[in-house]
């Protein structure tokens, strides 16, 4: 079995409409372009849209894995640049209400994949349903996407509060999306972190901005990622910068005892290192 450690990143947000899936797709593709082998999981289980955004067709998805029709490896499809995509289902209500055991089964299934992966990006649903909590806790990094709307900031804080107060998660990263300037992004981050510093025991980092860009809207309408259709656009350059920042984040091995994606690989890697000392 492949024992290389895998960086795992949940891209989430307190509310819908903040551009979370756009961020997930274009971050994943930018990481591929940086030389990483990347797997992107659509974890909005009942309302999938990664495949729609990329205009990809598939016959099998996560609902088939849950039903026992196939294994996780059987549903992975190839996206642009060799990006591996784990598609979810759309319009299947029970997928949005998976039991804790079924959610844990999905997390465990990734450790059985033989596919070489450097980074796993999880595009979660919005808000605080159980699946968002499970998949976010199972990742090393949680990227919370915000934009310049009061509800976006309020709901992002609520998500961070639930993960921190009720589940002991203490590390988050903020990405300001669809902003007009770096200053606006910093101001939004400051609003959120100033409140969090008063009431939460959490470290909240800042990953920067993705600017408002009409090219991104044009790419969405064309069902293509902006990093592919308009690689020199302001948004694409921002995603390249974001990928570089993510690649430079310290690797955090599992320490909290929670269920985590690829935890066996990290443990195996740590044992290998210990055995050579």
N, C-alpha and C positions, 0 to 999 in steps of 0.2 A: 504494500500500500504506500502511496505517496505520503511522505511525512513532512513536507515543507510547511512552515507556518503560513497562514493565510490572513491578510488584513481584511477585516470585516467591517463594513460601513452601512449603517442604517440612515437613509435619507427620509426625513419625516417632517411633519408640520402640524401645528395646532388646528388648522382649518384647511378646507379645500380651496383651490384657486390661487395658491401661492407659487405655483410652478414647480412643485416637488418632482413630478415625473420628468419634466424637461431637464431638471437638474440631474436626476438619476441617470438618464440616458446619455446626456452630453458629458457628464463627469466620467461615466464608464467608458465611453468612446475615447475621451481625452487620455484616460489612463492606458487604454490599449495603444494609443499613438505614442505614449511615453515608453513603450516596451513591455508593459505588463500583460499577463494573461488574466482576463477579467470575466467574471460571471455576473450577470445582472438578473436578480430575481424580482419578478413582479409580485409583490406581497399585498397588493390591494385585491384580496382573494376573490371577492364577488363582483368587483367592478374593474376588471383589468383594462389597461389601456396602453401598456408599453408596446404591445404588438400592433395596435392601431397607429401609434405614433410613428412606428418604423415601417408600416405597411407590410407586415409579415403575416404569412398564413401558417397555421399549425393544426394538426388533427388531435393532438393530445395536450393536456395541460395538468396543472396541479390537482384538479378534481379527479383525474384518472389515477393519480398516485394515491390520493386519499381513499379512493374506492377500491384500491388494490388491483387495478387493471394492468398496471405497469410499474416500473421502477423510475426513480427520478432521472436517471441517465437517459431513459427512453424519450423524455419530453423536451430535452434541451435542443433548441434550434440555433442556427448560426445567424448572427446579425452582421452589420457592416464591420469590415476590418477583422473578422474572426471573433467578434464579441459573442460570448455564449449567453443565451437568454433562456430563463426558466419562465415560461408563460403561465399566467393564471387564467381563470375562467371569468366569463362575464355573464351576469344575469342568472347566476345560480345562488340563491339566497342562503342555502345551508353552508356555502363556503365562507361566508362572512360570520358564521356562528360555530366555527370549529371548536371542539372541546379542547381543554388544556392538553390532554393526551395526544390528540391529533396534531396540534401545533408543535408539541415536543417531537413527535414523529418526523415532521418535516425538517426540523432543525437537525435531528440526528441523521437524517438521510444524506445530508451533504458530506458527512464524514466518510461515507461509503463510496463516494465518487472517486474514480481513478483519474479523472481529468485533472491535468495540471492547472492549478489556479493560484495566482498571486493575490488577487483582490476579489472579494465578493461584495457587490453593492446590492442592498435591499431597498427597493422602492416600496415603502409602507403605505397603508391607507392613512387618511387624515384623522385627527382627533385622538381619543384615548380608548378605542375598543381593545378587547383583550389581545387580539393579534398584534396590534401596534406595540403594546407593552412587552409581549413575549419576544417578538423579533428585535425590538430595540435593545432589550436587556441582553440578547444573545449576541450582540455585536460589540466590538471593541470601541468603535467610534459612533456617536449619534450626532448626525448633522441635522439641525433644526432650521428649516427654511422659513424666513420671514419676508414680508414686504411692507410697503408703506400704507397699511390699513390698521386702524385701531384694533379691530378684531384679530388681526394676524398676530399682533404683539401680545394681546391679552390671552389668546388661545395657546400661543407658543409657551408663555409663562405657565399656563395651567398644565400643559403636557410635561414640561420640565419639573414642575412641582409634584405631579403624581409620580413620575419616575424617581424623583429624589426622595420625597417624604415617605412614600409607600413601598418603594422597591430598592432603595439604597443606592441608586445610580448617582454618581458624583461627578461625572465628566461629560461635558457637552460641547459641541461646536456650533456656532451660529453663522449662517450664510444669508446675507441680505440680497434678495432677488428683485429684479425689475425696478431698480432705483436709478435716479438721474445723475448721481455723482457719488464719489467715494465719501464725501462729507455726509450725504444723506444716509448712506449705509452705516457709517459710524454712529450717527445720531440715533438710528433705530436700535443698533446694538446697545448703545448706552442706556436707552430707555429700559430695555429688558434687563440688562445686567445690574443696573442700579437697584431695581426692585429685588432681584434674585439675591443680591449680596446681603440685603437686609433680613431676608426670611429663609433662605435656603443654605444648606451646607453643600455647595456645588462649585466646581471649577467650570467656568463658561468661557471658552475661547472664541476667537473671531477669525473666520476664514476669508473675509473680504466680501466682494460684491459681484453680482452679474448685472450689468446695466440694462436698462430698458432699451430694446433694440427691435426695430420693425423687421429686420432680417429674420429674427427668431420667429415672429408671427408668420412671416412668409414661409419659413421652413415647416412650421406646424401644419399650415394649410396644404403644403406639398407632401405631407407625411414623411418628412425627412428630418434627421437631426440637423440643427444649425451648424454643428461642427463639420458636417459632411457637405451640406449644400452651400454654405457661405463660410468657408474656413478662415477667411480674413476679416470677418465681421467683428464688431466690438464684443458681442456675446461670446463668439468662439474664442477670441483671445482671452477673455475672462475665464472660460472653462479650461483653457490650457494652463493658465496661472493657478487655477484651483487644483488641477491635477498635480501640479508641481508641489503645491503646499501640502496636499494630502500625502504625497509620496514622502515628504520630509517629516511628517508627524512621527513621534516616537512610537515604536511598536509596544503595545501593552498586552502582555500575556495574561491569560485568565487568572484572576485572583479573588473574585467575589463569590465563587462557589455556585453561580447561576448556571443554568443551561446555556451553552454557547455554541455557535457554529464552529465547526472544525476544531473543537477543543481537544480531541484526541490527537490531532496532528501537532498542535502546540505542545501537548504533553510529551508526545514522542520525540519532538525536536529537543525539548529541554532535557529529556533523559539521555539523548544522544550526546548532547553537549557535556552533561555531567559525567558521562562515561569516558570522555576523552580528556578530562582535566586530571 
